[in-house]
Amino acid sequence: MQHVIRPVRGDEWEQVKELRIASLHDAAAPIAFLDTAELAEARPDSFWQERTAGAASGRAARQFVAVGPDGVWNGSATVLVEELGTTDFLDRAIETPQGHVVGVFVREGLRGTGLAEELFRAGLEWAWSLEDPALERVRLYVHERNERAQAFYRRIGFQDSGVRVPLESDPSAKELEFVVPRP
């Protein structure tokens, strides 16, 4: 593999912003992300600076990127930590310390090359390395119509938990929760 997989650094907010906006312009974005390019492009630089700093250090989150030999960022995945006793994005109680994978993206021309697997490997290694408390599982949500992503998540060990969440933007559509337990 010609890419370096690594965590973002706190001062790389411009690259984080560019890759996120590129992901939101992707043809799969409407069923892959809850965000839009318009909203992301309107956010101030301070948003991206804070987001990047938060994903570069500490226990709360870590963003991993795939950096090509030319320095271009070609993929990303972020693991958020959901602590016992807090609530998730749906205001539901977190009953076990867990990771939550979000923002998975690989540029179109590089899909199927192993970049996504490497991003997940790095993210899961980081999640399993956390202690006091250790994470019991890692989860993610995937749109019910995003069959390519579902197949990928199953292939790398995630299983459909049976939890279904209606989309706020379209209550007739559902997000499926996929989980992988601590090894």
C-alpha angles and dihedrals in degrees: 000000000000096000129090113223111206144140118272119257121233094248096052096088094127092058091045090052094047094049093046092051090047089052091051091052091053117113090241094052097100091063097028104052138037090212130075132221090238093057093044093049091051095054116106122246089252089066091055092044092053093043092051095045090051092050094047102060144013130038102286099079145347127198119204123200136193108226117195125219088260091056094252116139106233103173146010144188128181129204116205119195117229109198126211110265096027128099129245130231089282091052091250120143116259105231099184133023105264146159124242119204115214139163097034110177139155120179112257098249092054101048113122093027097104097261094118091050090051093048090052092046090055093044094049093045088054092046093050091047093063117104139182086070112013117215113254097201145351122230140184138180125234130186113254090237095049094094095159091058092044091054091049093049091049091049092055094048107272118133131203106255094199092244113134125192123191115230114247090220093049115015090190089065123072138209115216120218114227121189141188118197124226108276 
